[in-house]
Amino acid sequence: MTTPLLDAVRLHLAEQGGEPTPARVAAALRAQGRPLGDTEALDAVTALRSELVGAGPLEPLLRDPEVTDVLVNAPDEVWVDRGHGLERGAVRFADVAAVRRLAQRLATSAGRRLDDARPWVDARLPDGTRLHAVLPPVAVGSPCLSLRVVRARAFTLPELVAAGTVDPETAALLKAMLDARLSFMVSGGTGSGKTTLLSCLLGLADPAARIVLAEDSAELRPDHPHVVRLETRPANQEGAGQVSLRDLVRQALRMRPDRLVVGEVRGAEVLDLLSALNTGHEGGCGTVHANAAHDVPARLEALGSAAGLDRAALHSQLGAALSSVVHLVRDASGRRRVAAVHVLDRGPDGLVRTVPALVRDGRGAAERGPGWPRLSALCSAGAS
């Protein structure tokens, strides 16, 4: 099947409109006046529907329940992560133009623009998949796509234990923190499993509690009966209509949340979150990017400083707002696991630091640290 013929059929379908069913694709082929055998016609139908429906040749990968990320670097370079690190996929695109068409179609399905004037997009597809795409010349050689799959349901805590993400002692501690309504942050690098763990933990909250989620991109899927989900909105092409994460946090506070959750703290919303956790909103939580648990105070300090809050005020708010940090890592084999649970402590200088309460080594063995008595006491006090 030649590219000109496929292009002609694609144009015919676009002009006619409607769903590109196999029958309509076959009719478009016949309209080109070229006789085709059954095998050639079937190949053309398959190729065109692959481009016109869903994620095209990536669709089988996104339907694989083990796949968490699909990355396209070039037409013949597709990578897949099934939870054990990146591996080369067998999927191939016909050419660079095919990759570009898929990227633009996915962006359009998410209500976003992707073209030479706006050569990148960060959006959520209708099925929840997170899309990031960059076009040349910003991306050298070929458009690049990054697709992060959001599971339809959250993992349960026993499933995370079975997968090695947490050990039984850490799982018991996390459950105790939820029951005691401690405020905490889940930290880690990109792709370390922060959202997965937080979704799981929120599912353990009291079924009668009202959870209000504020997210830049709606990815949390807690298995809980009372969840309200808020998502940011970018500005339109005229630069109007933007709804920021800080706007969402402020609105969430007026929605009577029993637990306020910020999907990812990465800007000025840190001020509103800390303020909320200091004014009676117990059990709040969120995620934050950090290299290690002890880096979290410095990371939040940097975010607060960029938003106009001085160091002393930030640490004062932080010390009263948060109780602990749960840190995840992704090791060399690609396995995601909880590496440490720290408790927050405010020193004589007024600055907040984290103290290890439970630390897991690379083999998964957990060891209690100097912060264990304090965190255990907080859990006991909150549960009583």
Secondary structure, DSSP 8 states (H G I E B T S, - for coil): --HHHHHHHHHHHHHH-S---HHHHHHHHHHTT----HHHHHHHHHHHHHHHSTTGGGHHHHH-TT--EEEEEETTEEEEESSSSEEE-S---SSHHHHHHHHHHHHHHTT---SSSS-EEEEE-TTS-EEEEE-TTTSSSS-EEEEE---SS---HHHHHHHTSS-HHHHHHHHHHHHTT--EEEEESTTSSHHHHHHHHHTTS-TTS-EEEEESS-------SSEEEEE-B---TTS---B-HHHHHHHHTTS--SEEEES---STHHHHHHHHHTTT-TT-EEEEE-SSGGGHHHHHHHHHHHTT--HHHHHHHHHHH--EEEEEEE-TTS-EEEEEEEEEEE-TTS-EEEEEEEEE-TT--EEE-TTHHHHHHHHHHHH-
